[in-house]
Amino acid sequence: MSVTAAMVKELRERTGSGMMECKKALVETGGDLELAIENMRKSGMAKADKKAGRIAAEGVLKVATSGDGSSTTIVEINSETDFVSKGDDFNDFASAVADTIVNGDISDVDALNDAIVKADSVTVDEKRRALIAKVGENINVRRFKTIKPSNGIVGSYLHGLRIGVLVELEGGSVELAKDIAMHVAATNPLCISEAEVPAEEVEKEKEIFKSQAAESGKPAEIVEKMIGGKIKKFLKEVTLLGQPFVKDGDVTVEQLLKSNNAKVLSFVRFEVGEGIEKKEEDFASEVMAQVRGE
C-alpha cells in the first residue's frame, strides 16, 4: 500500500510528530495507520526511558484554579534546557497537567502520573513520554501543591514562569492575597510567624552571633543583649509577618493584615530548579549526542 500525503498529515495530527518520522513509520507498516501509531508510541517510551537519568533543572511553573474556585494548584514541570521550556508543546503539556490536578482528587506525583488527561484520553505519564520523544529531552513532573480553602481566600502570583506563590487568607480579599503572594515571591520568608521558626535554625544563628560578639571584647551582659537583639532582628527578617511589606516599607505584613482584618493561613513558594544539582553542560557533546539520536 502506497503512503499518501493525506496519510502522513493524519498521522502528524494524531501524534504531533515530524513529517519525516510519520512517513517513515507509515512506510515501515505498509500504510497501516493504527500500527504506525502503536510503533511510534513504543519508540517514544523507549526514548523516554533512555533519557530518564538526565538532569532536568529548567522548566516552568503553572497555576490553575478549578471552575468553581474551590481548588487552586501550583505545579513545577522540568526540562533539560530553557529552550525547550519556552516551547508551545512544553507549555501546553504543563497547562494540561495543572488542569488535571486541579480538577481531580490527586494526592501526589505518582497518582498524578497515572491520572488521565481528559482532552487526550491518555495518562499524564504517557503524554510526558510522548513529549520526550518529540523534543528529545528528559521532562519531569517534579512537584505540586494544591490549596482547597474551606472558607478562606486563595491568591496567586507568578513572576514570569520561574517563581510562583499561593497564599491562603482568612478574611481580607483576593487583591490582598495576591499582594501578599507577590511579597512572598520577592522576599522568600522561611515561615509565617516567629513561633514556626525551627528551634535548630534559631540555635544555629545564636551560635554565629555568639562567636561574633565574643570577639568584641565587651562584658558578658552586653554580649547577651547584643545576641538577643540580633536574634530578634533575624526572626523579623525570616518570618512573613515580621517583614516590611514590599509595596510599603513603612508597615509590616502583620500590620497590613490587621488593618484588613485578615490572617495568613498558609503559603507555598516554588522556584524552578531549586534544590536540583545542575551539572556543567558540554554543549558540543550534547549536540553530537542529539545528532546520533542518543
C-alpha positions as CSV (number, residue, x, y, z in Angstrom):
1,M,0.0,0.0,0.0
2,S,1.5,3.4,-1.0
3,V,1.9,6.1,1.6
4,T,0.0,9.3,0.6
5,A,0.4,12.9,1.8
6,A,-3.1,12.7,3.4
7,M,-2.0,9.7,5.5
8,V,1.2,11.5,6.6
9,K,-0.9,14.5,7.5
10,E,-3.4,12.4,9.6
11,L,-0.6,10.7,11.4
12,R,1.1,14.0,12.2
13,E,-2.2,15.4,13.6
14,R,-2.7,12.4,15.8
15,T,0.8,12.1,17.1
16,G,2.3,15.6,16.9
17,S,5.5,14.1,15.4
18,G,7.5,15.4,12.5
19,M,6.6,14.8,8.8
20,M,9.6,12.6,8.0
21,E,9.2,10.5,11.2
22,C,5.5,9.9,10.3
23,K,6.3,9.0,6.7
24,K,9.0,6.5,7.9
25,A,6.6,4.9,10.3
26,L,3.9,4.5,7.7
27,V,6.4,3.0,5.2
28,E,7.5,0.5,7.8
29,T,3.9,-0.6,8.4
30,G,2.8,-0.6,4.8
31,G,0.4,2.2,5.4
32,D,-1.2,0.8,8.5
33,L,-2.1,4.0,10.4
34,E,-3.0,2.3,13.7
35,L,0.1,0.1,13.7
36,A,2.3,3.1,12.9
37,I,0.8,5.0,15.9
38,E,1.4,2.0,18.2
39,N,5.0,1.6,17.0
40,M,5.7,5.3,17.4
41,R,4.3,5.1,21.0
42,K,6.6,2.2,21.8
43,S,9.5,4.1,20.3
44,G,8.6,7.1,22.3
45,M,8.5,5.1,25.6
46,A,12.0,3.6,24.8
47,K,13.4,7.1,24.2
48,A,11.8,8.4,27.4
49,D,13.3,5.6,29.5
50,K,16.7,6.2,28.0
51,K,16.6,9.9,28.9
52,A,15.2,9.4,32.4
53,G,18.5,9.8,34.2
54,R,19.4,13.1,32.7
55,I,19.2,16.2,34.9
56,A,16.2,18.4,34.2
57,A,16.6,21.7,36.2
58,E,14.9,24.2,33.8
59,G,11.2,24.4,33.3
60,V,8.1,26.3,34.2
61,L,5.5,26.8,36.9
62,K,1.8,26.7,36.2
63,V,-1.1,27.8,38.4
64,A,-4.7,26.6,37.8
65,T,-8.0,27.2,39.6
66,S,-11.0,24.9,39.3
67,G,-14.1,26.3,37.7
68,D,-16.0,26.6,41.0
69,G,-13.0,28.2,42.7
70,S,-12.8,25.5,45.4
71,S,-9.3,24.4,44.5
72,T,-6.1,26.1,43.3
73,T,-2.8,24.3,42.4
74,I,0.7,25.2,41.5
75,V,2.9,22.7,39.7
76,E,6.6,22.6,38.6
77,I,7.5,20.8,35.4
78,N,11.1,20.5,34.4
79,S,13.1,20.2,31.2
80,E,16.8,20.0,30.5
81,T,17.1,23.3,28.7
82,D,15.5,26.7,28.8
83,F,14.9,26.5,25.1
84,V,12.5,23.5,25.4
85,S,10.7,25.0,28.4
86,K,9.8,28.1,26.3
87,G,8.2,26.0,23.5
88,D,4.5,25.8,22.9
89,D,4.4,22.0,23.2
90,F,6.0,22.1,26.6
91,N,3.8,24.8,27.9
92,D,0.7,23.2,26.6
93,F,1.7,20.0,28.4
94,A,2.3,21.9,31.6
95,S,-1.1,23.6,31.4
96,A,-2.8,20.3,30.8
97,V,-1.1,18.8,33.9
98,A,-2.1,21.7,36.0
99,D,-5.8,21.4,34.9
100,T,-5.7,17.6,35.5
101,I,-4.5,18.2,39.1
102,V,-7.0,21.0,40.0
103,N,-10.0,19.1,38.6
104,G,-9.1,15.8,40.2
105,D,-8.5,14.4,43.7
106,I,-4.8,13.8,43.3
107,S,-2.6,13.4,46.3
108,D,1.0,13.0,45.0
109,V,3.1,12.8,41.8
110,D,2.7,9.0,41.5
111,A,-1.0,9.4,41.4
112,L,-0.7,12.3,39.0
113,N,1.3,10.2,36.5
114,D,-1.5,7.7,36.4
115,A,-4.2,10.3,36.1
116,I,-6.0,10.7,32.7
117,V,-5.6,13.9,30.7
118,K,-9.2,14.1,29.6
119,A,-8.6,16.1,26.4
120,D,-6.2,13.4,25.1
121,S,-7.6,10.2,26.8
122,V,-4.0,9.3,27.9
123,T,-2.3,9.3,31.2
124,V,-0.1,12.2,32.3
125,D,2.9,9.9,32.1
126,E,2.1,8.7,28.6
127,K,1.7,12.3,27.5
128,R,5.0,13.2,29.1
129,R,6.8,10.3,27.4
130,A,5.4,11.3,24.0
131,L,6.7,14.8,24.6
132,I,10.1,13.5,25.5
133,A,10.2,11.6,22.2
134,K,9.2,14.7,20.3
135,V,11.6,17.3,21.9
136,G,14.5,15.0,22.7
137,E,14.9,16.0,26.3
138,N,14.1,14.5,29.7
139,I,11.0,16.0,31.2
140,N,9.8,15.6,34.7
141,V,6.6,16.5,36.6
142,R,8.5,17.3,39.8
143,R,6.0,18.6,42.4
144,F,2.8,20.3,43.0
145,K,0.8,21.8,45.9
146,T,-3.0,22.3,46.0
147,I,-4.9,24.5,48.4
148,K,-8.6,23.8,49.0
149,P,-9.9,26.6,51.3
150,S,-12.9,25.7,53.4
151,N,-14.0,29.3,53.8
152,G,-10.8,31.3,53.0
153,I,-9.4,33.1,50.0
154,V,-6.5,32.0,47.8
155,G,-4.4,34.4,45.8
156,S,-1.6,33.5,43.4
157,Y,1.4,35.3,41.8
158,L,3.7,34.2,39.1
159,H,7.0,36.0,38.5
160,G,7.4,35.0,34.9
161,L,7.2,31.3,34.9
162,R,10.1,30.6,37.3
163,I,8.8,31.8,40.7
164,G,5.3,31.1,41.9
165,V,3.3,31.6,45.1
166,L,0.0,30.6,46.5
167,V,-1.3,32.4,49.6
168,E,-4.4,31.3,51.7
169,L,-6.1,34.1,53.7
170,E,-8.8,34.1,56.3
171,G,-10.6,37.4,55.7
172,G,-9.3,40.1,53.5
173,S,-9.7,40.0,49.7
174,V,-8.4,38.3,46.6
175,E,-6.4,41.5,45.9
176,L,-4.8,41.4,49.3
177,A,-4.0,37.7,48.9
178,K,-2.3,38.5,45.5
179,D,-0.3,41.3,47.1
180,I,0.9,39.0,49.9
181,A,1.8,36.4,47.3
182,M,3.9,38.9,45.4
183,H,5.6,39.8,48.7
184,V,6.4,36.2,49.3
185,A,7.8,35.8,45.8
186,A,10.2,38.7,46.4
187,T,11.3,38.0,50.0
188,N,11.1,34.2,50.3
189,P,10.2,34.0,54.0
190,L,11.0,30.9,56.0
191,C,7.6,30.7,57.6
192,I,4.6,32.8,58.6
193,S,5.3,33.7,62.3
194,E,8.2,33.5,64.8
195,A,6.5,30.6,66.6
196,E,7.0,28.5,63.4
197,V,10.8,29.1,63.0
198,P,12.5,25.8,63.7
199,A,14.4,25.8,67.0
200,E,17.5,24.5,65.3
201,E,17.6,27.5,63.0
202,V,17.4,29.8,66.0
203,E,20.2,27.9,67.8
204,K,22.4,28.0,64.7
205,E,22.0,31.8,64.4
206,K,22.7,32.2,68.1
207,E,26.0,30.3,67.8
208,I,27.0,32.5,64.9
209,F,26.1,35.7,66.8
210,K,27.9,34.4,70.0
211,S,31.1,33.9,68.0
212,Q,30.8,37.4,66.5
213,A,30.0,39.0,69.9
214,A,32.8,37.2,71.8
215,E,35.4,38.8,69.5
216,S,34.1,42.3,70.5
217,G,35.7,42.1,74.0
218,K,32.6,43.6,75.6
219,P,31.3,42.4,79.0
220,A,29.2,39.3,79.2
221,E,25.9,41.1,80.0
222,I,26.4,43.4,77.0
223,V,27.2,40.4,74.8
224,E,24.0,38.8,75.9
225,K,22.0,41.9,75.0
226,M,23.7,42.0,71.6
227,I,22.8,38.4,70.9
228,G,19.2,39.0,71.9
229,G,18.9,42.0,69.6
230,K,20.4,40.1,66.7
231,I,18.1,37.1,67.2
232,K,15.1,39.5,67.3
233,K,16.2,41.1,64.1
234,F,16.8,37.6,62.5
235,L,13.2,36.5,63.4
236,K,11.7,39.5,61.8
237,E,13.7,39.1,58.6
238,V,12.8,35.4,58.1
239,T,9.1,35.5,59.0
240,L,6.4,36.7,56.8
241,L,4.6,38.7,59.5
242,G,7.8,40.5,60.6
243,Q,8.9,41.6,57.2
244,P,8.3,45.2,55.9
245,F,5.7,45.0,53.1
246,V,7.3,45.2,49.7
247,K,4.8,47.8,48.4
248,D,5.1,50.0,51.5
249,G,8.2,49.6,53.7
250,D,6.6,51.7,56.5
251,V,4.3,48.9,57.5
252,T,5.0,45.2,58.3
253,V,3.0,42.4,56.7
254,E,1.4,41.8,60.1
255,Q,0.3,45.4,60.3
256,L,-1.1,45.3,56.8
257,L,-3.1,42.1,57.6
258,K,-4.5,43.5,60.8
259,S,-5.7,46.7,59.0
260,N,-7.6,44.5,56.6
261,N,-9.0,42.0,59.3
262,A,-7.1,39.2,57.6
263,K,-4.9,36.3,58.6
264,V,-2.4,34.2,56.6
265,L,-3.4,30.5,57.0
266,S,-0.7,29.1,54.7
267,F,1.5,29.8,51.7
268,V,3.6,27.8,49.3
269,R,6.5,29.2,47.2
270,F,8.1,27.3,44.3
271,E,11.1,28.3,42.3
272,V,12.1,26.4,39.2
273,G,15.0,24.1,39.8
274,E,15.6,24.9,43.4
275,G,17.4,22.1,45.2
276,I,18.4,20.4,41.9
277,E,22.1,20.0,41.5
278,K,22.9,21.2,38.0
279,K,25.8,19.9,36.0
280,E,28.1,21.8,33.7
281,E,27.0,21.1,30.2
282,D,29.3,20.3,27.3
283,F,27.1,21.7,24.6
284,A,29.2,20.4,21.7
285,S,28.9,16.9,23.1
286,E,25.2,17.4,23.7
287,V,24.6,18.4,20.1
288,M,26.5,15.4,18.8
289,A,24.5,13.1,21.1
290,Q,21.3,14.5,19.7
291,V,22.5,14.1,16.1
292,R,23.3,10.5,16.9
293,G,19.8,10.1,18.5
294,E,21.2,9.3,22.0
